[in-house]
Amino acid sequence: MRRCIDVVVAAMTVLVCAPVLAAIAAALRHRQGPPTFFRQSRLGWEGRPFDLWKFRTMTDEQGPDGELLPDEQRLTPFGRWLRSTSLDELPELWNVLRGNMSLVGPRPLPVAYRERFSLTEERRMEIRPGLTGWAQINGRNTVDWDERLALDVWYVDHRSLWLDLRILVRTVGVVLSRQGVTAEGSATMPELRPAATGIPEIR
């Protein structure tokens, strides 16, 4: 039943938002040039990787050393607005239709983060990741990683259609109020338990 609801709601949302999707794509093409979309490999159900799609909000500018510049320097004004309104997430509806994601669930994280989860935190991958989730309506990017992952595991243990409906309704308020879009002191979200080598950041 949950999968049927995901497909029906995602398909209807794509149809209703088609003019918005087209307008954003055209604006990005005009302001930033190609590519229009940002794609990154993320952890899915049972840890299976999949390509997550979002509207591109950053440039690929590099420093003299050939490394990408910090997020805050690559985030464009239009991209910042897209992130603040969460409109950059709309292409993820395609991931929902394909079965990579659900409407509600833990947010999908970069594949390289898997080795940084505790055994308990790995339980967040027992279900499909979601467009929104329990952590997103309880602080979003303003809570630290330990709390955020704990909220994800709590959702896995208490998952129900009623809870999903509650999360979807509250998500509307969070998005409209633009709460918790960025972590304090970061243009996006700090890296999870930084390792010696760099890995893709949450974008």
N, C-alpha and C positions, 0 to 999 in steps of 0.2 A: 504493500500500500504506500509506504513512504517513497519508494522509487517512482510509482505512478504519479504521486503528488509532485515530486521533483520535476518530472518531465513536463507535466501539464502546466505547472506554474512557470517554469523556465521558458517554455515555448510561447506562452501567452505574453510574458514579459518582453521577450525578444520582439514579438510582433508589435506590441504597443510602443516599445522604445526604439523601433527601427529608425524613425526620423532622427532621434537623438543620437543614436549610434553613428548614423551617416554624417550628421553635422559635426560630431566630435572628430571623426576620422578625417573629414575634409579640413577642419581647422588645424589638426595636428600636421597634416600633409603640408598645408600652407605655411604654418608657423615654424615647424621644425624640420620639415622634409621627411623622407622615408628613413627608417621603417615606421609605420603607424603603431605597430604592436610591440610589446615587450614579452618575450617568452623565456621561461626559466623552468628547469627541471625541479619538481617538488615531490615530496613524499606523499603517496596516496594510501589507499586502503591496503592494510597488511604490509605496508612499507614499499609497495610497488611504485616506482617513479612514473611520473607523467608530466607532460608539458603544460604548464599553467599559462594562460593568456591574459594580458592586461593591456590597456592603452599605455603607450610609452610616455613617461613623464620626465625622463632625464635624457641628457645628451650622452655621448660616448667620449667626451673630451678627456684627453690624457695629459699628464704632466711631462716634464722633460725626461723622466725616467721610464716613460712608456706605460706607467701605471694609471688606472682611472683616477680622476680627481675625486675628492670627497663628495658625497651625495649632495651636500648643501650647495656646492659649486656647480653641480651638473643639473640640479633640479630647475627646470625652466619656470617662468612666471605662470604660464598656462598649465604646465604640469602640476605646479603647486596648487592651483585652483582645482584641478581635476582630483587631486588627492584629498583636498579639504572637503570636497563634496562627495567623495567616494565614487564618482562617475568613472574613474579609471578601472574600477572593478567589473564594470558591465560585461566585458568580453568573457568573463569567467562563466557566464551563463552557457557558453558553448561547452565548457568543461562539464557542467551539470548535465547537459543534453547527451554528452558522450558517455556519461557514467563515471567520469573521473572524480566528480565531486557531488555533494548533496547541497541542498539549500542551507541546511544547518549542520554544523559539525566543527571540530577543531580546525583552525586555519592551516592550510598546507604549508609546510616549511621546506627549505632547501634540502636536497638529498644529503649533503655533507653534514647536516645537523644530526643525523640518526645516531652516530657514534657518541653523541654528547648527551643523549637521553639516559636517565636512570631506568632501571627495569620497570618501575612503576610508571614513569612518563612514557615509556614505549606503548603503553596501553591506549594512548590517544590514537594509535594507528589501527585499532580494532574495528573502526568504522570509517566510512568515507569522510574526507575533509569537507568543510563547508564554506559557503560564501560568508556566512556569519556564524557566530557561536556564543556559548555561555561567557567565554572570556571577553568577547567583543562588546557585550552589553554590561560588563562589570569592570570597566577600566580601559579596555582595548589596549593601546600601546603605552598607556601611562603606568601600568602595573609591571613589576619586574618579572623576569623570566620564570623564576620559581613559582610565583603565584599564578602566572598565566598558564603554565603547564599543569599546575594542580587543578585549576578551573576546568581545563580540558578533560582531565581524568574524571573529575566530578561529573561532568556531563555524560561521559561514557557510562558511568555507573547508574545514572538517573534518567537516561534518555527515554523520552516518550513523545507521542504526537502532541499532547497537550503542552509539554515543555517547549517543543519546537515552535508551536504557535505563539507561545508567550515570548520566545526569543525573537521571532520575526516581527512581532508587533513592537517590541521595545527597540529593535534595530532601527525602525523608521525614525523614532525619536532621537536616537543617537546620531544617525546620519544627518538629519535636519539640523540638529544643534551643533554638528561638526565636533563632537566631543572625542578626545583621545586619539586624534589622527596621528600625532607624532609623539615620541617619547621626549622627555625633558632633555635639552642639550643635544638633540639629534634630529636630523631632517627626516629620518625614517624610523628605524628601530635598531637599537644597539645589537651587536652580534651576540649570539647565545654562547656563553662560556668560551670566550676567545681562545683559539688554539695558536700554535706557533706560526702556522701558515694561514694566509687569508682565504676566506671562502665567500661565496656570494652573500650579500646582505639582503635583508627583507626589503623589497621595493614595492 
